Amino acid sequence: MKRSEINTHIKDAETRFADAGLLLPEWAHWTVDEWRRNAAGCGEIATAGLGWDLTDFGLGTYAEKGLLLFTVRNGANSTANPIPYAEKLMVVKERQVTLMHFHWSKTEDIINRGGGELVLRLQMADRASEELTDEPFTVYRDGIRTECRAGDEVRLAPGQSITLYPYLYHSFWAENGDCIVGEVSAVNDDATDNRFLDPVGRFPSIEEDEPPYRLLCTEYGSVFAP
């Protein structure tokens, strides 16, 4: 992706979150120079992978297959602040698909925080082969037990949520408008706990056509060592 595209999407997300009353930590708005000036004491931000995250899955078609995230808190890889949970905010554009994947370890709640409908397609993985199965399964929507069949689509209106367990493949997108989506989960490790159905990249390659507006969570090493 071009850096200019990434900058535009982050600026848009900042506006969306603020308009929804979802205020971010002060460092979410730091420039690269501000990161350099304030790096001391911020190593946990880098260690835990907090902050801005955006992916096109290496496909170069972000509008159709992509996702923007901001990780607010996370205990991954931390010894100084080993919290056992994580929280994210996401912007899911209408018909923009997050590709089919599951997590080996992480249980997560996905919450529609506002906008259109969030649609999730769900299917269990075989624990040995990790391929799709036809077995039925159970999920909980806001604590309500819901029986599902392989490939079912679950729709979440604003305010609704669903709990997703390990080895449950899920893909999602927005309909009837863009969505702001929340995630509350066990510790998140995007480097080791994502199993995509089809091989894709998790983080984008970047064409530097303009300076970064905000650093991505994978770029803190350019300003300080965690």
Backbone as JSON, one array per atom type, in Angstrom:
{
  "sequence": "MKRSEINTHIKDAETRFADAGLLLPEWAHWTVDEWRRNAAGCGEIATAGLGWDLTDFGLGTYAEKGLLLFTVRNGANSTANPIPYAEKLMVVKERQVTLMHFHWSKTEDIINRGGGELVLRLQMADRASEELTDEPFTVYRDGIRTECRAGDEVRLAPGQSITLYPYLYHSFWAENGDCIVGEVSAVNDDATDNRFLDPVGRFPSIEEDEPPYRLLCTEYGSVFAP",
  "N": [[0.84, -1.2, 0.0], [0.37, 2.31, -0.59], [1.97, 4.85, 1.34], [0.56, 7.22, 1.5], [-2.09, 6.39, 1.17], [-2.45, 4.87, 3.51], [-2.11, 6.89, 5.43], [-4.38, 8.47, 4.85], [-6.48, 6.72, 5.53], [-6.05, 6.38, 8.28], [-6.43, 9.0, 9.24], [-9.14, 9.27, 8.63], [-10.17, 7.28, 10.34], [-9.5, 8.34, 12.87], [-11.25, 10.53, 12.94], [-13.73, 9.21, 12.81], [-13.71, 7.64, 15.19], [-13.55, 9.68, 17.14], [-15.94, 11.1, 16.63], [-17.72, 9.18, 17.45], [-17.36, 9.21, 20.13], [-15.3, 7.69, 21.1], [-12.52, 7.91, 22.53], [-9.02, 8.08, 22.1], [-5.8, 7.0, 23.45], [-3.32, 9.51, 24.38], [-0.92, 9.16, 23.0], [-1.7, 8.03, 20.64], [-2.0, 10.0, 18.82], [0.45, 11.07, 18.33], [3.09, 12.48, 16.41], [5.85, 11.33, 14.31], [8.14, 12.69, 15.2], [7.29, 13.43, 17.77], [7.11, 10.92, 18.93], [9.82, 10.29, 19.02], [10.72, 12.16, 20.87], [9.37, 11.38, 23.14], [9.98, 8.78, 23.75], [11.19, 7.45, 25.91], [10.27, 5.31, 28.47], [8.13, 4.27, 27.08], [8.32, 1.73, 26.11], [6.68, -0.51, 26.56], [4.49, -0.11, 24.94], [5.41, -0.71, 22.39], [6.26, -3.36, 22.81], [3.87, -4.71, 23.36], [2.5, -4.31, 21.04], [0.74, -2.18, 20.64], [-1.5, 0.34, 19.31], [-1.8, 1.84, 15.99], [-2.85, -0.12, 13.24], [-3.0, -1.65, 10.16], [-4.18, -3.47, 7.4], [-3.92, -4.94, 4.15], [-3.84, -7.53, 3.62], [-1.79, -8.24, 1.99], [-2.7, -8.22, -0.6], [-3.26, -5.99, -2.08], [-5.72, -4.8, -2.48], [-7.27, -3.04, -0.75], [-9.78, -1.75, -0.31], [-11.63, -3.72, -0.91], [-10.69, -6.03, 0.41], [-9.6, -5.87, 3.42], [-8.59, -4.19, 6.51], [-8.77, -1.88, 9.2], [-7.27, -1.25, 12.32], [-7.04, -0.38, 15.81], [-5.11, -1.04, 18.49], [-5.78, -0.91, 21.79], [-5.1, -1.89, 24.31], [-3.07, -4.58, 25.6], [-1.67, -7.67, 26.6], [0.38, -9.06, 25.38], [3.58, -10.58, 25.02], [4.67, -9.27, 27.17], [6.55, -8.58, 30.07], [6.83, -6.68, 32.01], [4.3, -5.6, 32.32], [2.13, -7.65, 32.52], [-0.71, -8.13, 31.55], [-3.74, -10.08, 31.2], [-5.37, -9.76, 28.93], [-6.87, -8.12, 26.03], [-7.74, -5.29, 23.99], [-9.37, -3.89, 21.19], [-10.12, -1.45, 18.66], [-11.9, -1.13, 15.62], [-12.26, -0.18, 12.17], [-14.57, -1.11, 9.9], [-15.26, -1.2, 6.64], [-18.08, -0.8, 4.42], [-18.9, -3.76, 2.79], [-16.26, -4.48, 2.8], [-14.01, -6.99, 3.23], [-12.81, -8.93, 5.88], [-10.64, -11.55, 5.86], [-11.22, -15.14, 5.94], [-10.39, -16.74, 8.93], [-8.93, -18.28, 11.87], [-8.18, -18.43, 15.42], [-5.65, -20.02, 17.29], [-5.38, -19.82, 20.04], [-6.72, -17.58, 21.13], [-9.68, -16.35, 22.61], [-12.42, -14.29, 21.82], [-14.53, -11.41, 22.03], [-16.54, -9.91, 19.65], [-17.77, -6.81, 18.85], [-20.34, -4.8, 17.66], [-19.99, -1.52, 17.5], [-21.22, 0.62, 16.34], [-22.9, 2.14, 13.51], [-23.46, 0.5, 10.45], [-24.7, -2.84, 9.78], [-22.87, -5.58, 11.1], [-21.61, -8.37, 9.57], [-20.92, -11.75, 10.02], [-19.35, -14.63, 8.82], [-19.29, -18.0, 9.68], [-17.52, -20.98, 10.57], [-16.53, -24.16, 11.7], [-13.19, -25.34, 12.36], [-11.33, -28.29, 11.64], [-9.5, -29.81, 14.17], [-7.19, -31.24, 13.77], [-6.46, -31.25, 10.97], [-6.97, -28.61, 10.38], [-8.64, -27.68, 8.43], [-11.79, -26.63, 6.93], [-14.84, -27.75, 8.42], [-17.99, -29.58, 8.4], [-19.39, -29.59, 10.7], [-21.92, -28.82, 13.14], [-22.19, -26.07, 15.49], [-21.91, -24.1, 18.52], [-22.52, -20.75, 19.44], [-22.31, -17.72, 21.4], [-24.36, -14.97, 21.57], [-24.27, -11.91, 22.83], [-24.4, -13.26, 25.25], [-26.48, -15.02, 24.79], [-27.33, -18.25, 23.95], [-26.7, -19.68, 20.81], [-27.4, -21.77, 18.18], [-25.56, -22.98, 15.43], [-25.0, -23.73, 11.96], [-22.56, -25.08, 9.64], [-20.95, -22.52, 7.88], [-22.88, -20.6, 8.36], [-24.23, -17.28, 8.47], [-23.99, -14.65, 10.7], [-25.62, -11.83, 11.89], [-24.93, -8.7, 13.24], [-26.41, -6.06, 14.79], [-25.9, -2.55, 15.62], [-24.52, -2.31, 18.86], [-24.79, -5.0, 19.45], [-23.15, -8.2, 20.09], [-20.78, -10.93, 19.69], [-19.35, -13.98, 20.84], [-16.34, -15.49, 20.02], [-14.61, -18.5, 19.66], [-11.47, -20.37, 20.01], [-10.33, -22.06, 17.05], [-12.57, -21.57, 15.55], [-13.44, -20.67, 12.51], [-13.71, -17.46, 11.04], [-15.04, -14.85, 9.09], [-15.61, -11.45, 8.18], [-17.63, -8.52, 7.44], [-19.06, -5.29, 6.65], [-22.45, -4.23, 6.25], [-25.03, -2.14, 4.86], [-23.92, 0.31, 5.51], [-20.83, 1.62, 6.89], [-19.0, 0.2, 9.7], [-18.09, 0.77, 13.1], [-16.15, -1.24, 15.07], [-15.65, -3.15, 17.98], [-13.26, -5.08, 19.83], [-12.86, -7.33, 22.42], [-10.72, -9.33, 24.21], [-8.8, -12.34, 25.0], [-5.23, -12.26, 25.52], [-3.6, -10.9, 22.68], [-1.83, -11.97, 19.85], [-0.65, -11.23, 16.97], [1.41, -12.16, 15.43], [1.7, -14.89, 15.83], [-0.75, -16.17, 16.22], [-2.75, -16.3, 14.27], [-4.55, -18.06, 11.93], [-5.02, -18.22, 8.72], [-7.4, -19.21, 6.28], [-6.7, -19.3, 3.57], [-3.42, -18.78, 2.37], [-2.11, -15.67, 3.23], [-0.76, -12.33, 3.61], [-0.2, -10.75, 6.76], [0.56, -8.14, 7.47], [0.96, -5.01, 5.74], [3.01, -4.38, 2.82], [4.8, -1.38, 2.25], [4.72, 1.44, 0.2], [6.64, 4.22, 0.13], [5.46, 7.06, -0.41], [4.95, 9.48, 0.76], [5.6, 11.22, 3.9], [5.08, 9.41, 7.04], [1.94, 9.82, 8.64], [1.0, 8.82, 11.08], [2.73, 6.46, 13.14], [2.7, 2.96, 12.45], [1.91, 0.0, 14.37], [3.91, -1.8, 13.92], [6.15, -0.33, 13.46], [7.6, 0.94, 15.44], [10.21, 0.42, 16.08], [11.75, 2.09, 14.55], [12.06, 4.42, 15.95], [12.55, 3.93, 18.64], [13.99, 1.45, 20.84], [12.21, -1.31, 22.09]],
  "CA": [[0.0, 0.0, 0.0], [1.07, 3.59, -0.52], [1.87, 5.52, 2.63], [-0.5, 8.23, 1.43], [-3.36, 5.7, 1.42], [-2.49, 4.54, 4.94], [-2.34, 8.16, 6.14], [-5.78, 8.87, 4.65], [-7.36, 5.82, 6.29], [-5.88, 6.66, 9.71], [-7.11, 10.27, 9.5], [-10.57, 8.96, 8.61], [-10.49, 6.54, 11.56], [-9.45, 9.28, 13.98], [-12.49, 11.29, 12.92], [-14.84, 8.3, 13.14], [-13.67, 7.3, 16.61], [-13.88, 10.88, 17.92], [-17.37, 11.38, 16.47], [-18.46, 8.17, 18.21], [-17.03, 9.35, 21.54], [-14.29, 6.69, 21.45], [-11.3, 8.7, 22.6], [-7.83, 7.25, 22.1], [-4.72, 7.51, 24.29], [-2.66, 10.68, 23.8], [0.13, 8.78, 22.06], [-2.3, 7.66, 19.35], [-1.95, 11.16, 17.93], [1.82, 11.58, 18.22], [3.85, 12.42, 15.16], [7.12, 10.6, 14.45], [9.02, 13.5, 16.06], [6.8, 13.32, 19.15], [7.54, 9.61, 19.42], [11.25, 10.36, 19.35], [10.89, 12.97, 22.08], [8.69, 10.77, 24.29], [10.2, 7.33, 23.7], [11.55, 6.91, 27.22], [9.11, 4.84, 29.24], [7.05, 3.8, 26.2], [8.66, 0.44, 25.52], [5.58, -1.47, 26.64], [3.61, 0.1, 23.79], [5.97, -1.49, 21.29], [6.28, -4.78, 23.17], [2.51, -5.25, 23.3], [1.92, -4.07, 19.71], [-0.38, -1.25, 20.73], [-1.55, 1.44, 18.34], [-2.41, 1.74, 14.68], [-2.59, -1.36, 12.51], [-3.82, -1.65, 8.95], [-3.73, -4.52, 6.5], [-4.62, -5.32, 2.92], [-3.54, -8.95, 3.51], [-0.81, -8.43, 0.93], [-3.4, -8.42, -1.87], [-3.31, -4.74, -2.83], [-7.11, -4.4, -2.76], [-7.72, -2.72, 0.6], [-11.21, -1.41, -0.25], [-12.41, -4.96, -0.98], [-10.19, -7.0, 1.38], [-8.7, -5.12, 4.3], [-9.1, -3.86, 7.83], [-8.02, -0.94, 10.03], [-7.43, -1.56, 13.74], [-6.24, 0.3, 16.81], [-5.01, -1.84, 19.71], [-5.78, 0.0, 22.94], [-4.38, -2.55, 25.41], [-2.72, -5.96, 25.23], [-0.61, -8.21, 27.45], [1.28, -9.93, 24.62], [5.04, -10.45, 25.08], [5.03, -8.32, 28.23], [6.95, -9.04, 31.39], [6.67, -5.57, 32.94], [2.88, -5.31, 32.51], [1.58, -8.86, 31.9], [-2.16, -8.24, 31.66], [-4.2, -11.27, 30.47], [-6.47, -9.4, 28.04], [-6.58, -7.15, 24.98], [-8.9, -4.55, 23.47], [-9.12, -3.22, 19.91], [-11.17, -0.78, 17.89], [-11.7, -1.36, 14.19], [-13.16, 0.39, 11.18], [-14.91, -2.08, 8.86], [-16.02, -0.49, 5.6], [-19.15, -1.57, 3.78], [-18.48, -4.8, 1.84], [-14.82, -4.71, 2.94], [-13.97, -8.3, 3.86], [-11.69, -9.51, 6.62], [-10.62, -12.89, 5.31], [-11.52, -16.27, 6.81], [-9.28, -17.13, 9.77], [-9.25, -18.57, 13.26], [-7.07, -18.29, 16.37], [-5.39, -21.24, 18.05], [-5.43, -19.59, 21.49], [-7.49, -16.42, 21.59], [-11.13, -16.18, 22.62], [-12.67, -12.86, 21.63], [-15.85, -10.85, 21.78], [-16.61, -8.93, 18.58], [-18.89, -5.94, 19.23], [-20.68, -3.72, 16.74], [-20.07, -0.3, 18.3], [-22.04, 1.64, 15.7], [-22.88, 2.21, 12.05], [-24.33, -0.46, 9.79], [-24.7, -4.2, 10.34], [-21.66, -6.38, 10.93], [-21.98, -9.73, 9.16], [-19.85, -12.72, 10.21], [-19.54, -15.99, 8.32], [-18.65, -18.85, 10.68], [-17.41, -22.41, 10.27], [-15.53, -24.78, 12.56], [-12.02, -26.0, 11.79], [-10.88, -29.57, 12.17], [-8.34, -29.5, 15.01], [-6.0, -31.93, 13.25], [-6.08, -30.76, 9.63], [-7.24, -27.17, 10.35], [-9.51, -27.37, 7.3], [-13.19, -26.41, 7.27], [-15.67, -28.93, 8.64], [-19.43, -29.36, 8.28], [-20.02, -29.85, 11.99], [-22.63, -27.7, 13.78], [-21.46, -25.52, 16.64], [-22.67, -23.17, 19.35], [-21.9, -19.47, 19.8], [-23.11, -16.9, 22.3], [-24.57, -13.6, 21.12], [-24.63, -11.17, 24.04], [-24.71, -14.24, 26.28], [-27.59, -15.89, 24.39], [-26.87, -19.44, 23.22], [-27.18, -19.7, 19.44], [-26.93, -22.94, 17.44], [-25.2, -22.61, 14.06], [-24.53, -24.73, 11.01], [-21.36, -24.68, 8.92], [-21.13, -21.47, 6.88], [-23.93, -19.65, 8.72], [-23.9, -15.88, 8.63], [-24.59, -14.02, 11.87], [-25.68, -10.38, 11.69], [-24.92, -7.93, 14.48], [-26.8, -4.66, 14.74], [-25.14, -1.76, 16.59], [-24.73, -2.69, 20.25], [-24.77, -6.44, 19.62], [-21.82, -8.81, 20.09], [-20.69, -12.38, 19.6], [-18.11, -14.56, 21.37], [-15.7, -16.42, 19.09], [-13.68, -19.37, 20.38], [-10.41, -20.93, 19.17], [-10.65, -23.01, 15.98], [-13.79, -21.18, 14.85], [-13.13, -19.79, 11.38], [-14.64, -16.35, 10.88], [-14.81, -13.77, 8.15], [-16.65, -10.46, 8.45], [-17.73, -7.32, 6.62], [-20.18, -4.43, 7.03], [-23.53, -3.98, 5.29], [-25.92, -1.01, 5.19], [-23.08, 1.35, 6.09], [-19.61, 1.22, 7.57], [-19.13, -0.11, 11.12], [-17.03, 0.78, 14.09], [-16.22, -2.54, 15.72], [-14.77, -3.37, 19.12], [-12.85, -6.44, 20.16], [-12.34, -7.57, 23.76], [-10.24, -10.7, 24.03], [-7.58, -12.76, 25.67], [-4.04, -11.64, 24.94], [-3.57, -10.97, 21.23], [-0.51, -12.04, 19.23], [-0.89, -11.36, 15.53], [2.53, -12.83, 14.78], [1.7, -16.34, 16.0], [-2.06, -16.74, 16.57], [-3.71, -16.16, 13.18], [-4.5, -19.1, 10.93], [-5.9, -17.87, 7.61], [-7.79, -20.36, 5.46], [-5.82, -19.23, 2.41], [-2.21, -18.04, 2.76], [-2.07, -14.24, 2.91], [0.09, -11.56, 4.49], [-0.93, -10.05, 7.83], [0.9, -6.72, 7.48], [1.16, -4.56, 4.35], [4.25, -3.76, 2.36], [4.47, 0.04, 2.15], [5.43, 2.31, -0.74], [6.78, 5.48, 0.85], [5.26, 8.2, -1.32], [4.91, 10.67, 1.59], [5.97, 10.86, 5.27], [3.99, 8.83, 7.83], [1.12, 10.67, 9.51], [1.12, 8.12, 12.36], [3.44, 5.2, 13.04], [1.98, 1.72, 12.66], [2.42, -0.74, 15.53], [5.09, -2.55, 13.5], [7.19, 0.61, 13.05], [8.19, 1.67, 16.57], [11.65, 0.21, 16.1], [12.43, 3.19, 13.86], [12.23, 5.56, 16.84], [13.13, 3.5, 19.91], [14.01, 0.01, 21.07], [11.31, -1.65, 23.19]],
  "C": [[0.87, 1.24, 0.0], [0.89, 4.2, 0.86], [0.76, 6.57, 2.61], [-1.87, 7.61, 1.65], [-3.52, 5.39, 2.91], [-2.78, 5.79, 5.76], [-3.8, 8.58, 6.04], [-6.72, 8.02, 5.49], [-7.25, 6.08, 7.8], [-6.57, 7.98, 10.07], [-8.63, 10.07, 9.55], [-10.98, 8.24, 9.89], [-10.46, 7.44, 12.78], [-10.76, 10.07, 14.08], [-13.67, 10.42, 13.34], [-14.87, 7.97, 14.64], [-14.07, 8.5, 17.47], [-15.37, 11.19, 17.83], [-18.23, 10.39, 17.26], [-18.18, 8.25, 19.71], [-16.02, 8.32, 22.03], [-12.92, 7.38, 21.41], [-10.09, 7.79, 22.81], [-6.78, 7.81, 23.07], [-3.98, 8.66, 23.59], [-1.62, 10.29, 22.76], [-0.42, 8.3, 20.71], [-2.16, 8.78, 18.33], [-0.55, 11.76, 17.81], [2.34, 11.48, 16.8], [5.11, 11.6, 15.39], [8.07, 11.37, 15.36], [8.58, 13.44, 17.52], [7.15, 11.97, 19.74], [9.01, 9.65, 19.83], [11.48, 11.11, 20.66], [10.37, 12.26, 23.33], [8.97, 9.28, 24.44], [10.5, 6.73, 25.06], [10.29, 6.53, 27.99], [7.99, 4.26, 28.41], [7.32, 2.42, 25.6], [7.55, -0.58, 25.55], [4.6, -1.32, 25.47], [4.09, -0.73, 22.61], [5.92, -2.98, 21.57], [4.91, -5.43, 22.98], [1.85, -5.05, 21.94], [0.71, -3.17, 19.75], [-0.34, -0.23, 19.6], [-2.16, 1.06, 17.01], [-1.92, 0.51, 13.92], [-3.53, -1.37, 11.32], [-3.28, -2.72, 8.03], [-4.58, -4.6, 5.24], [-4.37, -6.78, 2.62], [-2.56, -9.26, 2.38], [-1.41, -8.55, -0.45], [-3.5, -7.14, -2.7], [-4.7, -4.27, -3.18], [-7.79, -4.05, -1.44], [-9.22, -2.44, 0.67], [-12.08, -2.65, -0.26], [-12.01, -5.95, 0.11], [-9.16, -6.29, 2.25], [-9.37, -4.81, 5.62], [-8.17, -2.84, 8.49], [-8.33, -1.21, 11.48], [-6.6, -0.58, 14.58], [-6.27, -0.55, 18.07], [-4.81, -0.92, 20.9], [-4.97, -0.57, 24.09], [-4.15, -4.01, 25.05], [-1.59, -6.43, 26.14], [0.42, -9.04, 26.72], [2.74, -9.56, 24.84], [5.53, -9.56, 26.22], [5.46, -9.04, 29.49], [6.73, -7.95, 32.43], [5.2, -5.32, 33.28], [2.06, -6.46, 31.91], [0.07, -9.02, 32.1], [-2.67, -9.38, 30.78], [-5.31, -10.98, 29.46], [-6.0, -8.38, 27.01], [-7.89, -6.46, 24.58], [-8.49, -3.83, 22.19], [-10.36, -2.45, 19.49], [-10.86, -0.97, 16.42], [-12.67, -0.51, 13.37], [-13.33, -0.65, 10.08], [-15.78, -1.36, 7.84], [-17.08, -1.42, 4.99], [-18.59, -2.47, 2.69], [-16.97, -5.03, 1.84], [-14.63, -5.97, 3.8], [-12.67, -8.5, 4.64], [-11.73, -11.01, 6.36], [-10.77, -13.97, 6.38], [-10.27, -16.71, 7.59], [-9.8, -17.6, 11.13], [-8.01, -18.31, 14.1], [-6.9, -19.59, 17.13], [-5.66, -21.03, 19.54], [-6.49, -18.58, 21.91], [-9.0, -16.64, 21.52], [-11.41, -14.7, 22.59], [-14.16, -12.57, 21.54], [-15.72, -9.8, 20.68], [-17.89, -8.14, 18.78], [-19.12, -4.89, 18.15], [-20.92, -2.46, 17.56], [-20.88, 0.8, 17.62], [-21.88, 1.64, 14.19], [-23.89, 1.25, 11.46], [-24.38, -1.78, 10.52], [-23.34, -4.84, 10.11], [-22.1, -7.81, 10.66], [-20.76, -10.63, 9.31], [-20.25, -14.05, 9.59], [-18.68, -16.92, 9.17], [-18.62, -20.31, 10.25], [-16.29, -23.0, 11.12], [-14.39, -25.37, 11.75], [-11.83, -27.37, 12.42], [-9.58, -29.32, 12.94], [-7.06, -30.19, 14.52], [-5.54, -31.33, 11.93], [-6.18, -29.24, 9.5], [-8.02, -26.73, 9.11], [-10.95, -27.18, 7.79], [-13.91, -27.74, 7.48], [-17.14, -28.56, 8.44], [-20.14, -29.5, 9.61], [-20.77, -28.62, 12.5], [-21.86, -27.25, 15.01], [-22.37, -24.52, 17.36], [-21.86, -21.9, 19.56], [-22.84, -18.76, 20.78], [-23.14, -15.47, 21.77], [-25.1, -12.8, 22.29], [-25.08, -12.12, 25.14], [-25.84, -15.19, 25.95], [-27.07, -17.03, 23.53], [-27.5, -19.48, 21.84], [-26.56, -20.9, 18.72], [-26.7, -22.56, 15.99], [-24.82, -23.85, 13.26], [-23.32, -24.18, 10.26], [-21.69, -23.61, 7.86], [-22.23, -20.48, 7.2], [-23.37, -18.23, 8.8], [-24.68, -15.32, 9.81], [-24.5, -12.51, 11.68], [-25.78, -9.69, 13.05], [-25.31, -6.49, 14.19], [-25.94, -3.88, 15.73], [-25.54, -2.1, 18.03], [-24.69, -4.18, 20.5], [-23.36, -6.99, 19.51], [-21.93, -10.32, 19.96], [-19.36, -12.82, 20.18], [-17.61, -15.62, 20.39], [-14.6, -17.18, 19.82], [-12.56, -19.85, 19.44], [-10.95, -21.99, 18.21], [-12.01, -22.74, 15.34], [-13.4, -20.2, 13.75], [-14.17, -18.68, 11.31], [-14.11, -15.36, 9.86], [-15.9, -12.73, 8.42], [-16.52, -9.25, 7.54], [-18.93, -6.52, 7.12], [-21.19, -4.35, 5.89], [-24.4, -2.84, 5.8], [-25.16, 0.1, 5.92], [-21.84, 0.78, 6.73], [-19.89, 0.96, 9.05], [-17.88, 0.29, 11.89], [-17.21, -0.47, 14.94], [-15.23, -2.58, 16.88], [-14.42, -4.84, 19.25], [-12.31, -6.45, 21.58], [-11.95, -9.04, 23.8], [-9.19, -11.07, 25.07], [-6.41, -12.08, 24.97], [-3.97, -11.92, 23.44], [-2.13, -11.01, 20.73], [-0.69, -12.3, 17.74], [0.24, -12.07, 14.81], [2.42, -14.35, 14.82], [0.32, -16.97, 16.16], [-3.13, -16.44, 15.53], [-3.5, -17.29, 12.19], [-5.51, -18.75, 9.84], [-6.18, -19.11, 6.77], [-6.92, -20.45, 4.21], [-4.61, -18.39, 2.79], [-2.25, -16.59, 2.28], [-1.07, -13.58, 3.86], [-0.74, -10.86, 5.55], [-0.67, -8.55, 7.82], [1.25, -6.27, 6.07], [2.62, -4.21, 4.07], [3.9, -2.32, 1.98], [5.35, 0.72, 1.12], [5.45, 3.72, -0.15], [6.68, 6.66, -0.13], [5.06, 9.52, -0.57], [5.27, 10.27, 3.02], [4.79, 10.26, 6.03], [3.26, 9.89, 8.66], [1.14, 10.13, 10.93], [1.97, 6.86, 12.12], [2.48, 4.03, 13.21], [2.64, 0.95, 13.81], [3.65, -1.56, 15.2], [6.29, -1.64, 13.24], [7.89, 1.32, 14.2], [9.71, 1.5, 16.64], [12.42, 1.31, 15.4], [12.7, 4.38, 14.77], [12.76, 5.18, 18.22], [13.12, 1.98, 20.0], [13.1, -0.32, 22.24], [12.07, -2.22, 24.39]]
}
